[in-house]
Amino acid sequence: VAEYSRIDPLPTLEVLSRNKQIPLGALARFILARYATSGSDALLEIGPRVVRQMGEIVREAEAAGSDDARLRAYAALKAIIAWLQVPLDDPHWRPGGRVAQAP
């Protein structure tokens, strides 16, 4: 917070407001609302079960307290993230399987 409090966001917001013809106050409210709800948006996107699984992986590693446990947790989290990225990385991916490409 201290680091970002040195930056004045108003010049950027004023230019964006002017260029997009959006009132400055409305733009600031939008940005703050998006920021404030980003955690909820993320939870809705990946679902509570995945978030709980990820949290449990971290809790177990921290409880074990070893570098080996943390490395196993890292590998498990990496696998979950790779799974979540499939629809982002593969434009032909669809739930239930890939869409057949036209010849």
Helices and strands as residue ranges (DSSP letters): G 4-6, H 10-20, H 24-46, H 48-64, H 67-89, E 93-94, E 97-98
